[in-house]
Amino acid sequence: MTATKAWLRERSELGICALLVVLGVLVLTDAVRIPTDFAQRGPVGPKAVPILVGSLLLVVAVMLARDVLRGGRGEAEGGEDVDLSEPADWRTVLLLCGAFLANAALIGVVGFPISGAILFWGAAYALGSRAYVRDPLIAAGLSILTFAVFNNLLGVPLPGGPLMEVF
């Protein structure tokens, strides 16, 4: 049992290969199910890009698996300010996830300007900023600016919530 675990641990990149195969098969399966009519689709059709992407995912998975099984290994992360001996900072990760989930849960209720401000302020707090007056003001400004750019300039409708009449 330990020999199998050691072999798999030395070739952990095979897990990425398996994930790529699953994604490739999923994309190809969904692409085949896209309803098309020759008169509607033109020369290329809506299936072309998903089939290409799914096929390329499978090709990359096979090439990576071949490299790993021949002894290829990915290089260890060598970030300039990353101490690899330190454990992950799960508090920051969980706070960022909480800010993102709060945005997702509130965007339909209070609109993007408010939920976006919560997201921006929560991200700043999670990453260590403790300017309790400045951060919410900057977050609100960024959120309103983002809403205005997407909603008014780009034509991508975002839920405005109670501030819909303001913009």
C-alpha positions in Angstrom: 0.0 0.0 0.0 2.8 2.4 0.8 4.6 1.7 -2.5 1.4 2.7 -4.4 1.0 5.9 -2.3 4.6 6.8 -2.9 4.3 6.2 -6.6 1.1 8.4 -6.8 2.7 11.1 -4.6 5.7 11.3 -7.0 3.3 11.6 -9.9 0.6 13.9 -8.4 0.3 15.8 -11.7 -1.7 12.8 -12.9 -4.6 14.2 -10.9 -4.5 17.3 -13.1 -4.5 15.0 -16.1 -7.6 13.3 -14.8 -9.3 16.6 -14.1 -8.5 17.7 -17.7 -9.9 14.5 -19.1 -13.2 14.9 -17.1 -13.5 18.6 -18.2 -12.7 17.6 -21.9 -15.3 14.8 -21.9 -17.9 17.1 -20.2 -17.3 19.9 -22.8 -17.5 17.4 -25.7 -20.6 15.8 -24.3 -22.3 19.2 -23.9 -21.1 20.3 -27.3 -22.6 17.3 -29.1 -26.0 18.1 -27.4 -26.2 21.6 -28.8 -29.2 21.7 -31.1 -28.3 23.1 -34.6 -30.0 23.5 -37.9 -27.9 23.8 -41.0 -29.9 26.8 -42.2 -29.4 28.7 -38.9 -25.8 27.9 -38.2 -23.9 29.0 -41.2 -20.6 27.6 -42.2 -19.1 27.0 -38.7 -21.9 26.6 -36.3 -22.2 26.8 -32.5 -20.6 23.4 -31.9 -17.2 24.3 -33.5 -15.5 26.1 -30.6 -16.7 23.8 -27.8 -15.6 20.7 -29.8 -12.2 22.4 -30.4 -11.8 23.3 -26.7 -12.9 19.8 -25.5 -10.6 18.1 -27.9 -7.7 20.4 -26.9 -8.3 19.6 -23.2 -8.0 15.9 -24.0 -4.9 16.4 -26.0 -3.2 18.4 -23.2 -4.3 15.8 -20.7 -2.6 13.0 -22.8 0.5 15.0 -23.4 0.9 15.9 -19.7 0.2 12.3 -18.6 2.9 11.1 -21.1 5.4 13.7 -19.7 4.7 12.8 -16.1 4.9 9.0 -16.7 8.3 9.6 -18.4 9.6 11.3 -15.3 8.8 14.9 -16.0 8.0 17.0 -12.9 6.7 20.5 -12.4 9.0 23.0 -10.7 8.4 23.9 -7.2 6.9 27.3 -6.7 9.6 29.9 -6.2 7.8 33.1 -5.6 9.9 36.1 -4.6 8.0 36.8 -1.4 6.5 33.4 -0.6 7.8 31.4 2.3 7.0 27.8 1.3 7.8 26.5 4.8 4.8 28.5 6.3 1.3 27.0 6.3 -1.5 28.4 4.2 -3.3 31.4 5.7 -6.8 29.9 5.9 -8.2 32.9 7.8 -7.6 35.2 4.8 -8.9 32.6 2.3 -12.1 32.1 4.4 -12.6 35.9 4.8 -12.2 36.4 1.0 -14.7 33.5 0.4 -17.1 35.1 2.8 -16.9 38.5 1.1 -17.5 36.8 -2.3 -20.4 34.7 -1.0 -21.9 37.8 0.7 -21.8 39.6 -2.7 -23.4 36.7 -4.5 -26.1 36.4 -1.9 -26.9 40.1 -1.7 -26.5 41.3 -5.3 -30.2 40.4 -6.1 -31.5 41.9 -2.9 -29.6 45.2 -2.5 -28.1 45.6 -6.0 -24.6 45.7 -7.2 -23.5 49.0 -5.8 -24.1 47.9 -2.2 -23.1 44.3 -2.6 -20.0 45.3 -4.6 -19.0 47.7 -1.8 -19.3 44.9 0.7 -17.1 42.7 -1.6 -14.4 45.4 -2.1 -14.4 46.3 1.6 -14.3 42.7 2.7 -11.4 41.9 0.3 -9.5 44.9 1.7 -10.1 43.8 5.3 -9.2 40.2 4.5 -6.0 41.2 3.0 -5.0 43.2 6.0 -6.1 46.8 5.6 -7.4 48.3 8.8 -8.4 51.9 7.6 -11.9 51.7 9.0 -13.0 55.1 7.5 -11.1 55.2 4.3 -11.7 51.5 3.1 -15.5 51.7 3.1 -15.4 55.0 1.2 -13.0 53.7 -1.4 -15.1 50.5 -1.7 -18.3 52.4 -2.2 -16.6 54.6 -4.9 -15.1 51.6 -6.7 -18.5 49.8 -6.6 -20.4 52.8 -8.0 -17.8 53.4 -10.6 -17.8 49.7 -11.7 -21.6 49.7 -11.8 -21.7 52.9 -13.9 -19.1 51.5 -16.3 -20.8 48.2 -16.8 -24.4 49.4 -16.7 -24.1 52.7 -18.6 -21.0 52.5 -20.8 -20.8 48.8 -21.7 -24.5 48.1 -21.7 -24.2 45.1 -19.3 -27.2 45.4 -17.0 -26.3 44.9 -13.4 -29.0 44.9 -10.6 -29.1 48.4 -9.1 -31.3 47.6 -6.1 -32.5 50.7 -4.2 -30.0 52.9 -6.0 -31.4 52.0 -9.5 -33.2 55.4 -9.8 -30.0 57.3 -8.9 -28.2 56.1 -12.0 
